[in-house]
Amino acid sequence: MILKLKWWSKVDFSDSNFYGAFFHMLSVAMKTFWIGSRSFFRTSRVYCLGCRDFWRPARFGGFLDDKGKTHIAFHSSERVLLDCVTPMVANLFYILIALCFVIALTSSLSSIMNLLPPPNGFLLWLKRNTIFEMSNMLLTLSVCVVALIAQCEIARVRHDCDVSLGGGVFMVCLAGVMCFFAATSTLRHSTKMSRLRRIDNQRLLCARSLRSWRDSARRSDDVLPIVDFERYLDSSSSLPGLGIIHSNSVQP
C-alpha cells in the first residue's frame, strides 16, 4: 500500500494527454467491433464471413457429390459454410484474431499511460517515443496483408463467384488511422511540454540575470562566473544531457 501511494505521488497529471488517450480508446472500440462482426469478406453466395465464425475451434467435413467432386464443409458455431473456408483460411483468421488482441492490448496500455503518465524509466521512454503507436500501425499493416492473403485463398476456392472486402477491413484501416492520430498527438504534447519547461528555465534565468547584474557593480570580479553560469543554464535548458560548466574566470 505504501509503494502504491509513493507511485501515485510521483504521477504528474499536468503531463496527461487526453487526446491521445481518446484516439487509443477509439482504436480499441473499433478492434472490439471488428473481432465480433461477420462483415470481413463478402461473397455472392455466402453473404458475409468474419472473425465471429472462428471464435470456437474449426470443424471441417467433406463429401463427394454425384459427379465425384469433393466439397469442404466448415462448421461454425451457428451455421455451416460449404466450399468457402479451408484449413488455411481458418488459420489466417486465427492469426487475425491474435493480432487484433495484441493491438487492443497495446492500445489500452497506451491509453492508460496517456492518462496516468509514468514518472520515469522505461515506460516513460516508450510513451515519449510513441513505440506502442508505431507498433500498432505496423501490426495493422500486417492485419491488412493477412486479410488480402485470406481473400485470395477464398477466391481460389470460390472461383465461380466474386469475393470482396467487407466493412471489417475498413474498420481495421480506420483503427490504424486512429493509432497514427494518437502518435501525432503524443509527439505534439511532448513538444509542447518541452517548450513549457524551456520557458520556465528561461524565466529562472532572467530572474538570476537581474540579481546578477544588480550585484555586479559591487562585485566586479564575479561578472565572468555569473555569465558562465547563465550560459550553462541556457545550454542545459536546450540540452538536458549537458552537465559540465566551463568557467573562464580571471583571477585578480
N, C-alpha and C positions, 0 to 999 in steps of 0.2 A: 504493500500500500504506500509506503514511504517513497519507493522508487517511482511509482506512478505519479505521485504528487511532484516529485522532482522533475520528471519528464514534462509534466503539464506546465510547470512554472517556466520551463525553457522555451515553450512554444511562443513564437512571435506572430500573433494574429494579424498584425499590420502587414505581414508578408503574404497573406492569404490571397489566392487568385480565384475568385468566384466564377469568372467567365470560363476559365479553363476547366474547372470542376463541372460547370454546366454542360460544356461540349462533351466531356467524358461521359457524363450520365446519359446524354442523348445517344452516344455511341453504344453504351451498354443496353439501352432500351431497344435500339434497332437490332442489335445482335440477339436479344431475347425474343423479339418478334420474329426474326428470321428463323431461329432454330425451332420455333414452334409452328411454323407455317408449312404449307404444301405448295407454295407458288414459286418453286425454284426453276422447274422446267415445265414446259407445256408442249404437248403433242396433239396431233389431230384426233387420235383415238383415246388415249389416256389424257384426261383433262389437265391434270397437274401432278407434279411429283416434287416432294420436298423432304426436308430432314425429319419431319414428323413421322414419315413412314419407316424410319430407321431407328426409332427410339429403342426398340427391342432387337434382340439378335435375329439376323436374317434367316429365313427358312425358304429353301428352294425345292422345287419339284419339277418334274418333267413328264412328258408323254409323247407318243407318236400318233399322228393323225392317219387318216386313211391313205394319204399319199406318201406316207413314210417320212414325213418331215418332223423334226424334233422341235418341241415347244418348251420353253422355260417358264415356269410359274413362280412368281415371288409372292410369298405370304407375308403381308404386313399385319399390324395389329387390328386393322379394321376392314381390309379388302385384299383381293388377290389380283396381281398385275400379271398379264400374260405377254410374253415376248417384249419385255420392256426393261427389266432390271436383271443384270447379270452379276455374278460374284464380284467382278471388278468394279462395277458401278456401285455396289454396296460398300466395298472397301473405300472407294473415293468419297462416298458420303460420310463414312465414319471419320475419315481424315478431315472433312469439312467441319463436322461437329466438334472434333478435338481442337481444331484451330479457332473455332468460334468461342469455345470455353476459355482458351488461353487469352484471346483478345478481350473477352468480357472481364476476366480476372485482372489483367493488367490495367484495363481502363478503370475498373473500380478502385484499384490501388492508387492509380494516378489521381483520381478524383479526391480520395481521402488525403493524399499528400498535398493537393492544392488547397484543400480546406484547412488542414492542420499541417502546415509546413514543418518539416523536420528541422531541428535546430542546427545540426551539423552532421558530419560523417558521410557515409556512402549514399544514404538516401537523399541527402541534400544535393550531392553531385548528380544523382540520377534525375532529380527534379529540374535542376538548373540547365542541364544539357539535353533535356527532352528525350531521354533514352527510351522511356516507355512509349512515347508518342511515335518516335521513328520506328520502333519495333512493331507497333500496331499497324503502321502503314505498310511495312514490309509483309507482315502476316496477312493483311487484307489483300495485297497484291498476290500472295500465294493462294489465297482462297479463290480469287478470280481465275488464276491459272488452272487450279484443280477443277473448278466448275466448267471451264472450257473443255478440259480433257473428258470429264464426265458427259458433257453434251455430245462430244464426238463419239464416245462409246455408245451412248443411247441411239444416236443417229445411225451408227453402224448396225445395231441390232434391228432398229425400226427403219430400214432403208426405204420403206414404202410410204413414209409419212414425214412431215416436217417437224423438227424439234427446235423449239425457240426458248429463249431465256425468259423466265418469269420475273415477278416483282422481287423475289428474294435476292437475286443477283444485284439488282439495282439498289436494294436496301443495304447490301454489304458495301457497295461502292460509296453510298451516302455515309455510311458509318466511317469509312476511310477518310472521307472529306471532313467529317467531324473531328477525327484524330488530327488532321492537318490544321484545322482551326484551333484546336487545343494547343498544339505545338506552337503556333504563331502567337497565341495569347500568352503562353508561358514565357516565350522569348521577349515579348513586349513588356510583360510585367517585370521580368528580371532586369531589362534595360532601364525601366522606369525607377525601380528601387535602387539600382546602382547610381543613377543620376541624382536621386534624392540624397543618398549618402554622400555623394561628392559635393553637393550643395551645402550639406551640414558641415563637412570638413572645411569648405571654403569660408563658411561663417565663423568657425572657430579660428581659422587662420586670420581673418580680418580683425577679430577681437584681439588676438595676440599681437597683430601688427600695430594696432593703435596703442596698446600698452607699451610695446617695444619702442616705437618711435617717440613716444612721450618721454620715456626714460633715457633715450639715447643722448639727450643734451647733457644730462648729469653724469652719464657713464659712457663716454665716447669710446672707451676700449671694448665695450660689449656689442658694438654695432655689427661687426662681422659675424660673430657667433649667432646673433639673432637672425641675421639674413640667411645664414646657412640653415638654421633651424626652420625658418619659414619655407625655404626651398625644399627641405626634406618633407615637411607636411604636405606641400603641393604635390611632390612626386609620389608620396605614399597614398594620396587620395586617388591618383590615376593608376598606380602600380602597387596593388596591395602586397605583392611579394617582396618589395624593396624594403630592407630593414637595416641599411648601413648609412650612417651620417658622415659626410665628408666635411670636415671643418678646415677652413683656411684662415684661421685667426692669426693675427700678428701680435707677437708679444712685444710689449714696450721695452 
